[in-house]
Amino acid sequence: MGTRRLVVIVLFKDVDLLDVTGPPEVFSLARRETDDAAGYEVVLAAESLDPVTTGAGVRILPDLTFRQAAERNIDTLIVPGSVEVDGERRVHAIVDPELVGWVKVLAGRTRRVTSVCVGAHLLAAAGLLDGKRATTHWSTAQQLAADHPEIEVDADPIFIREGDVWTGAGISACLDLSLALIADDLGEAVALRVARQLVMYLKRQSGQSQFSVPLEQISTTRRIEDLRHHIMRNIDLPLTVVDLAAHAHVSDRHLTRIFKAELGMTPHAYIESVRVEKARNDLESSDATLERIASACGFGTTDTLVRAFRRRLNTTPTEYRSRFRSSYAV
């Protein structure tokens, strides 16, 4: 009988529930698909042994304290995260200094450190991502990049490995990350069997950009807001910089400066992003043909629609619809 790999999951108030409960389920299936010698021991560690209320309102009992965990040889440390939402429905990762201190201590006893979702903010605050490429939930990626310019933040991958430090993307990506850890430990054949039990892909075919809604995150002036509404109302038309400049009563060059200053992109790039967003919604909620969607979204041809999807979402409209179309679409 071999020694089991000790997996410690950090538990704290308002933590995302799935980030805590998802990995144990994956690792338990790995134990079922192998012999006990190649298994995992998963424990939850918190400040005390008192019940912890998660962000979903569900209370969970820790298995041991941070201090007790720091006395053990940890194979894998999993650091989930938590968020708060302000009055404008903007999401912010919560970073508690005392928790960061414990993460740093536990990381020093660990072979492999991982974060899931916004737990990357805790690893960053502990200095564990300095000089590394990392990912987090797409909604807080800008916050992570602004707070830690020493980190190369990439919001698209489902997970990123940098040596013995792994960072995972948003919420359900804890399952993808856990599968990747199992594949690293026990081989892809075992991980594939576990993925089949979970009824999920061993490796997703695309990244977080499939799920993000960047158009909702933009705060703009009144003039650019008017242009945005004008674009939405006329998205099926062949909009050009000349059209938009005439609508805003400015020169073509000045219009481009406005877009770059306030939206961080050219007018053409913004129009394409709006068209892709509308096409995504149509693919999810209707049975319309690709030809009809391409026309309604202003792409003109299906080839243009496909190229835009590959460029922005790293997938095709057909693949996107197969994964995200609602069963209630009419």
Buried (B, 14 or more C-beta within 10 A) or exposed (E): EEEBBBBBBBBBBBBBBBBBBBBBBBBBBBBEBBEEEBBBBBBBBBBEEEEBBBBEEEEBEBBBBBEEBBEBEBBBBBBBBBBEEEEEEBBBBBBBEEBBEBBBBBBEBBEBBBBBBBBBBBBBBBBBBEEBBBBBBBBBBEBBBEBBEEBBBBBBBBBBBBEEBBBBBBBBBBBBBBBBBBBBBBEBEBBBBBBEBBEBBBBBEBBBBBBBEBBEEEEBEEEBEEBBEBBEEBBBEEBEBEBBBEBBEBEEEEBBEBBBEBBEBBBBBBBBBBBBBBBBEBBBBBEBEBEEBBBBBBBEEBEBBBBBBBEBBBBBBEBBBEBBBEEEEE
